[in-house]
Amino acid sequence: MSDSWEQIRQFFARLFSRGRHGMETVAETLDRQAKIQRLAGQVRALARERNSLVVTIGKKVYALHTRGKVKNRDVLADCKRIDQIRDEIADLKRQIEEIRLASMGEMPPVDLEDESLLGEEEAVSEEEVRSEEVPPVEAPQPTESAVAEQVLEVELAAEREEPQTQEDESQAAAEA
């Protein structure tokens, strides 16, 4: 009987030893993974800082370009491309504004920069401009296509908010 007790004791000793070894392995693996994650977090933080510095340097170089102080051909080409992109963006925004204003039946704003070649002695004073009587300008009437476009926009917006009833649809059709 003592042999069987000895075998049972040895079995549980091996089981406990293997369990402890397995737990140590799991703990070591978790510890390694935690270290890896901590280091990866530091890498990401440093990469963000590096990217921020690159952007800051780029802004400084572009600021120097606006003052005419950039001479490097590669950098100068990039700065000129930024200028082109800025101009393209301004042009696209102007087109967007014209389309929006045209759809509302309004005239686009007129650029009021003084491009006259008159000297100061020939310039008209502000009081003279205000004293002149200017006839009121009537806003242009919206075209049928502009009205139809506005009705379509309203209908699409209403459909997105909630489904229309048949009564709403007949009322919208009557208004069109």
C-alpha positions as CSV (number, residue, x, y, z in Angstrom):
1,M,0.0,0.0,0.0
2,S,2.9,2.3,0.7
3,D,4.0,1.9,-2.9
4,S,0.6,3.1,-4.2
5,W,0.8,6.1,-1.8
6,E,4.3,6.8,-3.0
7,Q,3.2,6.7,-6.6
8,I,0.2,9.0,-5.9
9,R,2.5,11.5,-4.1
10,Q,5.0,11.4,-7.0
11,F,2.2,11.9,-9.5
12,F,0.9,15.0,-7.7
13,A,4.5,16.3,-7.2
14,R,5.1,16.0,-11.0
15,L,1.7,17.5,-11.6
16,F,2.4,20.4,-9.3
17,S,5.9,20.9,-10.7
18,R,4.5,20.9,-14.3
19,G,1.7,23.3,-13.3
20,R,4.2,25.6,-11.6
21,H,6.5,25.4,-14.6
22,G,3.5,26.2,-16.9
23,M,2.5,29.1,-14.8
24,E,6.0,30.5,-14.8
25,T,6.1,30.2,-18.6
26,V,2.8,32.0,-18.9
27,A,4.0,34.7,-16.5
28,E,7.2,35.1,-18.5
29,T,5.3,35.3,-21.7
30,L,2.9,37.9,-20.3
31,D,5.9,39.9,-18.9
32,R,7.6,39.8,-22.3
33,Q,4.4,40.9,-24.1
34,A,3.9,43.8,-21.6
35,K,7.5,44.9,-22.2
36,I,7.0,44.7,-26.0
37,Q,3.7,46.7,-25.7
38,R,5.4,49.3,-23.5
39,L,8.3,49.7,-25.9
40,A,5.9,49.8,-28.9
41,G,4.1,52.6,-27.2
42,Q,7.3,54.5,-26.8
43,V,8.1,54.0,-30.5
44,R,4.6,55.3,-31.4
45,A,5.1,58.4,-29.2
46,L,8.5,59.1,-30.7
47,A,7.1,58.6,-34.2
48,R,4.3,61.1,-33.5
49,E,6.9,63.6,-32.1
50,R,9.1,63.1,-35.2
51,N,6.1,63.6,-37.6
52,S,5.2,66.8,-35.7
53,L,8.8,68.1,-36.0
54,V,8.8,67.3,-39.7
55,V,5.5,69.3,-40.1
56,T,7.0,72.2,-38.1
57,I,10.2,72.1,-40.2
58,G,8.1,72.1,-43.3
59,K,6.1,75.1,-42.1
60,K,9.3,77.0,-41.3
61,V,10.8,76.2,-44.7
62,Y,7.6,77.3,-46.4
63,A,7.7,80.5,-44.4
64,L,11.2,81.1,-45.6
65,H,10.1,80.4,-49.2
66,T,7.4,83.2,-48.9
67,R,10.3,85.5,-48.0
68,G,12.3,84.3,-51.0
69,K,15.0,82.7,-48.9
70,V,14.8,79.1,-50.1
71,K,17.5,78.3,-52.7
72,N,17.6,74.5,-52.7
73,R,16.0,73.3,-56.0
74,D,14.2,70.3,-54.5
75,V,12.8,72.2,-51.7
76,L,11.9,75.2,-53.9
77,A,10.0,72.9,-56.3
78,D,8.0,71.5,-53.4
79,C,7.3,75.0,-52.1
80,K,6.1,76.1,-55.6
81,R,3.9,73.1,-55.7
82,I,2.4,74.1,-52.4
83,D,1.7,77.6,-53.9
84,Q,0.0,75.9,-56.9
85,I,-2.1,73.8,-54.6
86,R,-3.1,76.9,-52.6
87,D,-4.1,78.7,-55.8
88,E,-6.1,75.7,-57.0
89,I,-7.9,75.4,-53.7
90,A,-8.8,79.1,-53.8
91,D,-10.1,78.8,-57.4
92,L,-12.2,75.7,-56.5
93,K,-13.6,77.5,-53.4
94,R,-14.5,80.4,-55.7
95,Q,-16.3,78.1,-58.1
96,I,-18.2,76.5,-55.2
97,E,-19.3,79.8,-54.0
98,E,-20.4,80.9,-57.5
99,I,-22.4,77.7,-57.9
100,R,-24.1,78.2,-54.5
101,L,-24.9,81.8,-55.2
102,A,-26.2,81.0,-58.6
103,S,-28.5,78.3,-57.2
104,M,-29.9,80.8,-54.8
105,G,-30.5,83.3,-57.7
106,E,-27.9,85.7,-56.3
107,M,-25.1,87.4,-58.2
108,P,-21.6,86.4,-57.1
109,P,-19.7,89.0,-55.1
110,V,-17.6,91.4,-57.2
111,D,-14.0,91.8,-56.4
112,L,-13.7,95.5,-55.3
113,E,-9.9,95.8,-55.5
114,D,-8.9,99.2,-56.8
115,E,-7.1,98.6,-60.0
116,S,-7.5,102.1,-61.4
117,L,-4.5,104.0,-62.6
118,L,-5.7,107.3,-61.2
119,G,-3.4,109.2,-59.0
120,E,-4.4,110.5,-55.6
121,E,-5.2,113.9,-57.0
122,E,-7.8,112.4,-59.4
123,A,-9.4,110.1,-56.8
124,V,-12.9,110.7,-55.8
125,S,-13.5,111.3,-52.1
126,E,-15.7,109.0,-50.0
127,E,-18.2,111.9,-49.4
128,E,-18.6,112.5,-53.1
129,V,-19.4,108.8,-53.6
130,R,-22.0,108.8,-50.8
131,S,-23.6,112.0,-52.1
132,E,-24.3,110.6,-55.5
133,E,-27.7,109.1,-55.9
134,V,-27.6,105.5,-56.9
135,P,-30.7,103.8,-58.2
136,P,-31.7,100.6,-56.3
137,V,-30.6,97.4,-58.0
138,E,-33.2,94.7,-58.3
139,A,-32.1,91.2,-57.5
140,P,-32.4,88.9,-60.6
141,Q,-35.4,86.6,-60.6
142,P,-34.4,83.0,-60.2
143,T,-34.7,80.9,-63.4
144,E,-37.0,77.9,-63.6
145,S,-34.0,75.6,-63.4
146,A,-32.8,77.3,-60.2
147,V,-36.3,77.0,-58.7
148,A,-36.5,73.3,-59.7
149,E,-33.1,72.7,-58.2
150,Q,-34.2,74.3,-54.9
151,V,-37.4,72.2,-54.8
152,L,-35.3,69.0,-55.5
153,E,-32.9,69.9,-52.7
154,V,-35.8,70.5,-50.3
155,E,-37.4,67.2,-51.3
156,L,-34.1,65.3,-50.9
157,A,-33.6,66.9,-47.4
158,A,-37.1,66.0,-46.4
159,E,-36.7,62.3,-47.5
160,R,-33.5,62.0,-45.5
161,E,-35.2,63.3,-42.3
162,E,-38.4,61.3,-42.5
163,P,-40.6,59.5,-45.1
164,Q,-43.1,61.8,-46.8
165,T,-46.8,61.2,-46.7
166,Q,-48.8,61.3,-49.9
167,E,-50.4,64.6,-48.7
168,D,-46.9,66.1,-48.3
169,E,-45.9,64.9,-51.8
170,S,-49.1,66.4,-53.4
171,Q,-48.4,69.7,-51.6
172,A,-44.8,69.8,-52.8
173,A,-46.0,69.1,-56.4
174,A,-48.6,71.9,-56.2
175,E,-45.9,74.3,-55.0
176,A,-43.6,73.3,-57.8
